Amino acid sequence: MMRASDGFYGLSTTAMEIFSPIKSVIIDMIMVQLLAIVVTLGLVLLTGGENLGSDTVAYLVAGLFGAFFMLGSIYSKISEI
């Protein structure tokens, strides 16, 4: 059994905290990635609208809709807690 005075106790607890994060941290990381997707797709649509074909714009709008949908579902699960 490990004691607090053992030299490897701090190392093992640190490793456990790094490799098994709390669920809220994982959800926050997913939210940040989805927000980055929304901002990137929005900027691509705003700045490159005249150079994009209709099929590319359709894919970008579908990706934007999907990102908003996933963002809303995650936010609704967070707000229930």
N, C-alpha and C positions, 0 to 999 in steps of 0.2 A: 504494500500500500504506500502511496506517495504522500509525503508530508510537505507542508509549506516550506520547510527549511531545506528540502531537497533542491539541488541545483537545477534539475531538469523540470521541476514543477512549473516554473514560469514559462519555459519553452513549450511544454506540452499544452498548457492552457492557451497560450497565444496561438499555437498551431490550430487548436480546435476552434477558436474564435474566427480565424481566417478562413478555414475550410468548411465551416458550417455556420454561415451567417444567419442572422435572424430574418424571418420572412419579410418583415417590413423593409429591410434593406434591399432585398431582391425586388420587391414590388417598386421601390423607388427607382432602382436602376432601370427596370422595364419602362416606367413612366418617362424617364429622361430620354431613353432611346426612341420611344414613340413620339415625344415632343420634337426631338431632333428630326425625325422623319417628316413630320408635319411641316416644320419650318423649311426644310430642304425642298420638299415637293412644292410648297407654296412659292418659294423663291424661284425655282426652275420655271414654274408656270408664269410667274409675273415677268421675269426678265427674258425668257426665251420664247415667249408666245408666238412671235412672228416667224421664228425659224423652225418651229416644231410642226411635224405633220399631224393630221387629225387622229391617226391611230396612236401616236405617242402621247398626245394630249389626253386621249381617252384612257390610256393606261395610267398616266399620272393622276388624273381625277379619280380613277378607281382606287389607286393606292392611297390617295388622300382620304377618300371616304372610308376605306378599310382601317387606316390609322386612327381616324376620328372614332370609328365604331369601337375598336379595341380600347382606345383611351377612355371612352365613356363607360365601357363595361368594367374596366379596372377601377375607375373612379367611383362607380356605384357600389362595387364591392368594398372599397375602402370606407366609403361613407356609412355603410351598414355597421361597421365595427364600432 
